[in-house]
């Protein structure tokens, strides 16, 4: 049975915090829907102290921002985007349109159609999340999305140059310096100056994730990607230092980021806890990471690898770092996770920034029913059908008529009957169909 050497915050406290977030987001969405641009301006001034003449960057402003980024940083951005683009294209290549003759004269098929317009949110409050621009914009471009707009909050009083560069190189058609719930609302609902989109994508804090949840249905969303989560699965083939580093490497995202160690070695568990405390004395981001570890950190000791898999699937973490003698055991047996990082040579930061897989991943146990953002999220798989011969129409029509009557749909049945009469040369009456 799993034993907890450390537990996170009480569930009731988390529930109360979530309720406050829901109420705040609902209010902001109502303001934007009612007052549009004027609400956006007021909210941006209130939350970000940012009130420019125009939230959208002009071509000249984009060029000025890019000019502030060093050549090395621009090269690194291009390298990362090349990795993301390449993997997204490989994924897209697996998605083929389909057309098949299922019966003589009956043609069924599907097409993968890109979403027409999307809005990408790129977080930038605590940290400028340059990589989030790659993950959403580049991937949408590979999918064939026609219109891509992107929002990121101001950073130190203006647009963050590297984020702007990443948005521009990624292929954004419109770039706005606008943050938080108001940015998501503007893209989803539209204002006098921002045309609405069909889908909102990208990670964010608890407020951004809640905004996407409340807007879902009016627009599509990629998934609920809130405060980051990490689960480290390890055995005694690794040491406490590397486990602690990987835990705090994600906990530094913010004070509400869960970081969990799952192990079958109590010695490793205690060594890791000691290493966490040591690293928190020297880590520049110790304030955020330490608060996250205190409130949301957990250490769980299991008796076997099978029990570790069961516990990991219960947790359903966004990121799962596996450092065991046989990491493929977890690849072959785990079902609930956002993305797996297999072996000590890789880590979550590689996936977050550069390796090529997408870092927008499911949080809050939504990995039980969805994967992360990928090129397929921007594609609608739409079916079609054709009936090419009279014989085929009559054959399908006879089955259809009887099945409609079985359910009590007489007008549905007549849709089939009229075709049986016309194309089958049979005088099929309603009463006969009922038999």
Residue, then its C-alpha position, 0 to 999 in steps of 0.5 A: x500500500x502506498x505510504x505518504x512521507x509528505x502530503x500537499x494542501x488539504x483538498x478543502x482548501x484547494x476547493x475554496x481557492x478554486x471557487x474564488x477563481x471561478x467567481x473572479x473569471x465569471x465577472x471578467x468575462x461578463x465585463x468583456x462581453x458587455x463593454x468590449x474594448x473599454x473593458x479590455x482597456x480598464x482591466x489591462x490597466x487594473x491588472x497589468x498597469x498597461x494602457x497603450x493606444x493600441x494593444x495590437x503591435x504594428x509591423x514597425x513595433x514588431x521589427x523594433x522588438x525583434x531588433x532588441x533580441x540578441x543573434x544567439x537568442x534568435x538562433x535558439x528560438x529558430x532552432x526550437x521552432x524547427x524541432x517543434x515544426x518537424x515533429x508536428x509535420x511528422x504527426x500531420x503526415x500520419x493523418x490521412x484523408x480517407x475514402x472507402x467503398x464499404x458496400x457496392x456503390x456506397x462511398x464513405x470518407x473523412x477529411x481533416x479540415x483545419x480550424x479557421x481561426x485560433x487565438x494563442x495565449x502565451x503566458x508572461x507574467x511571472x516568466x516570459x514563456x517564449x516556448x509557448x509561442x512555438x507550441x501553439x503558433x508553429x503547430x497551428x501553422x503546420x495544421x493549416x490554420x488560416x488566421x492565427x492571433x496571439x496574446x501575451x501580457x506586458x513584461x516590465x512595461x511593454x512587449x517582451x522582445x523574445x516573445x514577440x520574435x517567437x510569435x512572429x517567426x512562428x507565423x502569427x498574423x496578429x500580435x497583441x500585448x494583452x494578458x490574463x483573462x481579458x486577453x482570452x475573453x477578447x480573442x474568444x468573444x471579440x471586441x470592436x477591434x479584435x475579431x473573434x476566433x473559433x478556438x483558444x489554445x495555450x497554457x496559463x495560470x489558474x485564471x486563464x485555465x478557468x476562463x477557457x473552461x467557462x468559454x468552452x462551447x462558445x469556442x473550442x479549446x485545446x484542453x485545460x492547461x493550468x498551473x504546471x504539474x510534475x511527477x517524478x517516478x524513480x528507483x534507487x538507480x538514481x539519487x536524491x539530487x537529480x530527483x530534487x532538481x527535477x521536482x523543483x525545476x517544475x515547482x518554480x513555475x509558481x506557488x500552486x504547481x504540484x511536484x510529486x515523488x513516487x518511488x519504491x525506495x524509502x531511502x531515495x525518498x528521504x534523500x530527495x526530501x533533504x536535497x529539496x531543502x538544500x536546493x531551496x537555500x540556493x535556488x534563485x526562484x526558491x520563493x515560488x518553488x518553496x511555496x509550491x513544495x510546501x503546499x503541493x509537494x508530495x512524497x509517496x513510497x510504494x512496494x512495487x513497480x506495479x503499485x507505482x503504475x497504479x498510483x501514477x495513473x491515479x495522480x494523472x500528472x501533466x509531466x511524468x519523469x521516469x528514472x528507473x532501471x526499466x523506464x519502458x515498463x511505465x511506457x507500456x503500462x501507464x495510461x494517464x499522463x500528459x507526457x512521459x520523459x523516459x530515463x535520466x538523460x531526458x527531463x521535463x525542461x527539454x520538453x518544455x523548451x526545445x526537444x520538439x514535443x508539445x508542452x501544452x499538456x493536460x492538468x488537474x487529472x484531465x489526462x484521464x481523458x485527453x492528451x496534450x496539444x498537437x497538430x490534430x487538435x487544430x483539425x476537424x475530422x469531418x465525414x461524408x458519404x456518397x451513394x453511387x447506384x440505384x441498387x445501393x440506395x434501395x438496399x440501404x433504404x430498406x434497412x434504414x426504413x425498418x430501423x427508423x420505424x423501430x425507433x418511432x421516426x416515421x418521417x425518417x422512414x419516409x426519407x428512406x421509402x421514397x428512395x426505395x420506390x424511386x431507385x429500387x422499382x418497388x412500391x414500398x408503402x409506409x405500412x410495409x416498412x413497419x413490418 
